[in-house]
Amino acid sequence: MSDVSALLALMQELAIYEDYIDVFKVDENEIIARGFGESPEFSALVAVNEESGELLGMAVYYLIPFTFTLLPDMCLKEFFIKQDWRGKGLGDLIFSALRAQAILLGCGQIHWLVMDGNKGAEAFYRKCGASEDTKWQRWHCKIG
C-alpha cells in the first residue's frame, strides 16, 4: 500500500490526458478502501523504477465473474505509461503481465476502451495481438 499516492498520481495524469480531470473523484482513501479492503473492487499492476522506486506505469483492472462463456472477463480500466518511458518496452512488460494474470485467473478475454483518435494506443494494442471489437458499440446512460 506504500504506492497508493503514486498510483493516484498516475491515475490523475491519465485523467488529464483523457480530459476528465474535472470529474475525477478518486483519492487515496478510495484506492485503499476499494483496492485493498475486504472485498477489493479492482487490482493494479505497476511498473517501478528499481533505482528510484518511482512508479512508471500502471494497469488497473477488475473482473466480471462470468459471462456467456462461464469464464470471467478481465476489464482493463486504466492503462498508462509515463510520457518519458513510452516506447521503451515498459508497456509491453505491463501488458504481458496483465495477460499472464488473466490466464492465471482463468479469464476468457481481456477487454477495454480506447479513447477515440488515440492512434498510438491503437497501434500499441495491435502490436500486443489485440484487435478492435467491430461487433459491439459502446453505449451508456448517465444517471443523475
Contacts in CASP RR format, 6 or more apart in sequence:
PFRMAT RR
TARGET T0000
AUTHOR 0000-0000-0000
METHOD contacts of the structure
MODEL  1
MSDVSALLALMQELAIYEDYIDVFKVDENEIIARGFGESPEFSALVAVNE
ESGELLGMAVYYLIPFTFTLLPDMCLKEFFIKQDWRGKGLGDLIFSALRA
QAILLGCGQIHWLVMDGNKGAEAFYRKCGASEDTKWQRWHCKIG
1 32 0 8 1.000
1 36 0 8 1.000
3 46 0 8 1.000
3 48 0 8 1.000
3 55 0 8 1.000
4 28 0 8 1.000
4 31 0 8 1.000
4 32 0 8 1.000
5 28 0 8 1.000
6 46 0 8 1.000
6 54 0 8 1.000
6 55 0 8 1.000
7 31 0 8 1.000
7 44 0 8 1.000
7 46 0 8 1.000
7 55 0 8 1.000
7 58 0 8 1.000
8 26 0 8 1.000
8 27 0 8 1.000
8 28 0 8 1.000
8 31 0 8 1.000
9 55 0 8 1.000
10 46 0 8 1.000
10 55 0 8 1.000
10 57 0 8 1.000
10 58 0 8 1.000
10 80 0 8 1.000
10 82 0 8 1.000
11 24 0 8 1.000
11 26 0 8 1.000
11 58 0 8 1.000
11 60 0 8 1.000
11 78 0 8 1.000
11 80 0 8 1.000
12 21 0 8 1.000
12 24 0 8 1.000
13 80 0 8 1.000
13 82 0 8 1.000
14 78 0 8 1.000
14 80 0 8 1.000
15 21 0 8 1.000
15 24 0 8 1.000
17 80 0 8 1.000
18 115 0 8 1.000
34 40 0 8 1.000
34 41 0 8 1.000
34 42 0 8 1.000
35 41 0 8 1.000
35 42 0 8 1.000
35 43 0 8 1.000
35 44 0 8 1.000
41 62 0 8 1.000
42 60 0 8 1.000
42 61 0 8 1.000
42 62 0 8 1.000
42 77 0 8 1.000
43 60 0 8 1.000
43 61 0 8 1.000
43 62 0 8 1.000
43 101 0 8 1.000
44 58 0 8 1.000
44 59 0 8 1.000
44 60 0 8 1.000
44 61 0 8 1.000
45 58 0 8 1.000
45 59 0 8 1.000
45 61 0 8 1.000
45 94 0 8 1.000
45 97 0 8 1.000
45 98 0 8 1.000
45 101 0 8 1.000
46 55 0 8 1.000
46 57 0 8 1.000
46 58 0 8 1.000
46 59 0 8 1.000
46 94 0 8 1.000
47 55 0 8 1.000
47 56 0 8 1.000
47 57 0 8 1.000
47 58 0 8 1.000
47 81 0 8 1.000
47 85 0 8 1.000
47 90 0 8 1.000
47 91 0 8 1.000
47 93 0 8 1.000
47 94 0 8 1.000
48 54 0 8 1.000
48 55 0 8 1.000
48 56 0 8 1.000
49 55 0 8 1.000
49 56 0 8 1.000
56 81 0 8 1.000
56 82 0 8 1.000
56 85 0 8 1.000
56 90 0 8 1.000
57 80 0 8 1.000
57 81 0 8 1.000
57 82 0 8 1.000
57 85 0 8 1.000
57 90 0 8 1.000
57 91 0 8 1.000
57 94 0 8 1.000
58 78 0 8 1.000
58 79 0 8 1.000
58 80 0 8 1.000
58 94 0 8 1.000
59 76 0 8 1.000
59 78 0 8 1.000
59 79 0 8 1.000
59 94 0 8 1.000
59 95 0 8 1.000
59 97 0 8 1.000
59 98 0 8 1.000
60 76 0 8 1.000
60 77 0 8 1.000
60 78 0 8 1.000
60 79 0 8 1.000
61 74 0 8 1.000
61 75 0 8 1.000
61 76 0 8 1.000
61 77 0 8 1.000
61 98 0 8 1.000
61 101 0 8 1.000
61 110 0 8 1.000
62 74 0 8 1.000
62 75 0 8 1.000
62 77 0 8 1.000
63 72 0 8 1.000
63 73 0 8 1.000
63 74 0 8 1.000
63 75 0 8 1.000
63 105 0 8 1.000
63 107 0 8 1.000
64 72 0 8 1.000
64 73 0 8 1.000
64 75 0 8 1.000
65 72 0 8 1.000
66 72 0 8 1.000
67 73 0 8 1.000
69 108 0 8 1.000
71 106 0 8 1.000
71 107 0 8 1.000
71 108 0 8 1.000
72 105 0 8 1.000
72 106 0 8 1.000
72 107 0 8 1.000
72 108 0 8 1.000
73 107 0 8 1.000
73 108 0 8 1.000
73 109 0 8 1.000
73 110 0 8 1.000
73 111 0 8 1.000
74 98 0 8 1.000
74 101 0 8 1.000
74 102 0 8 1.000
74 105 0 8 1.000
74 107 0 8 1.000
74 108 0 8 1.000
74 109 0 8 1.000
74 110 0 8 1.000
74 111 0 8 1.000
75 110 0 8 1.000
75 111 0 8 1.000
75 112 0 8 1.000
76 98 0 8 1.000
76 110 0 8 1.000
76 111 0 8 1.000
76 112 0 8 1.000
77 112 0 8 1.000
79 91 0 8 1.000
79 94 0 8 1.000
79 95 0 8 1.000
79 112 0 8 1.000
79 121 0 8 1.000
81 87 0 8 1.000
81 90 0 8 1.000
81 91 0 8 1.000
81 94 0 8 1.000
91 124 0 8 1.000
92 127 0 8 1.000
92 128 0 8 1.000
95 128 0 8 1.000
98 110 0 8 1.000
99 110 0 8 1.000
99 128 0 8 1.000
102 108 0 8 1.000
102 109 0 8 1.000
102 110 0 8 1.000
111 133 0 8 1.000
113 138 0 8 1.000
114 121 0 8 1.000
114 122 0 8 1.000
114 125 0 8 1.000
115 121 0 8 1.000
122 132 0 8 1.000
END
